[in-house]
């Protein structure tokens, strides 16, 4: 059986400009035409992932929002959703507002995805809004009161700010909602100095989503090879058969890795997959000849 390759995007497959390099694009296009089993597990939404992979045909579903949703890439249809328990949402947002912050709220209405916001608190928020508008993100909605979004299925609460502002908030959220939420605080790759504090349902992790993806696609018996760079990749590194960290990954993730490759700016993930896939094909041909 062919390996199942699953890669993080930002800081891993993508360059520091948040794009696929021409070399990586061409390698993936060629491999996908050969039938490689390839997908992504990303903190991004499917709308953003569609933009990244425009021109490539990924047959496998993609994992978005750090494992909260599994979606068909072409249609955007959700195949699996882990939303935050409705009774928690209002309480969490109250805690966020007590710390002088206002979240982005990513939701699903049952028909479409939405991304709500109610204020522009800092330059990090402004950058993100501008990026979403440039990408013509149809999810975007301004609301006077963020609570008006709570009638939807809430997938993710995201606060963008300086680390000194978010540290106390992160500590309180972790303490108050231990066992109920999956929380990450990671620096924005594209807006240096600003961090994203995200809260998802406790089951919304990349490792849980990979297991669900395997069930959906019938690939539970295939070897799983994953690629990543940051703390939100740790879970999938621990369950994978092989875990590949890029050289720019955090030290904690490198300690979980079975192999370390070059940086995200050097086409390292695509080139590793190409070499590894070709080896697996040669091995299959050799076994086939040996069995004749």
Steps between C-alpha positions, in 0.01 A plus 500: 500500500616851421588734788251767604683835508348775718667839531452816697499814284635818661866468591512149350382454140460872428776756464533792740278693255215257565507347152598181323827556317494421126727201565273360771191561286649310204615209717157466660323526166713219360455280808124553513476392137680180601241432771687599814298500824550859613313754708545770764425550868498875555378774733359670189140484379401307189444833319863592563625150415313510169689818412834340591443189287332675207595311183569173684251216529501349849264204507531444874310717750696767687523561875431862594490706821763279668273198475160654571370429148568255219386627160494415132744748348326552167147561627582624848240259638564399861522127563566521874466784752610545862340823622530659844216412739247787472472557880874572510519752218340798673698436818830476313433823313420673829841399633665624179324836527594532868862499382427791264499282188251422225508169310449396144226236507508231231166325460288273283135593449401160365523644150814715489813592693529841660773706664369768733680795660384807688807721536847572362708499816856508364724479194498119511122497467520762224752288307281192526189685385685648205631155406149352514364782283779460246412130479133594458406292803122475481477384862585844638226679698516813717257501793434764765485232769705184467231311692277517192717225351431252779189349340727332241718197567814663641813330369778726624554811711814690400656796679784687327731712713837553662633214710505707819127561457411141414710320763266564793195427285649170388575400859145577613341316208717194561416501870126559466436270204744219567366191326248699294717699259803452279703822526802620301695826511730529198679792336351617171741396223409804290450775759808481725449601861134399503369169632184298438329354804251242372241293683332193352302208639721261701465231233609737222860386461696398195562149632129437565416639157755275328341194662157618382638571152636147479156362585326723244741409221561135586873562545538374857754238391730740315824631643454860619779751435452850643686832471492800733674785674307610809336395826160433340666222298619307808196273523522379143877449536435260788249282314667492157719218375756760392514862617706746297593842641633785288824654628318820601267303730493565874735286708215324681365368170842396375531280808187312386621466141639188336683719246591866452518647148592840358294814563157591362665741255699224327221281351604240757159343562413456133845368415492255791158370394616465139805298599310290753213427261739393226672265745166345594415446130837332437447277801154399376639419153780295656253306716274446200785352293609285793154351537470398134 
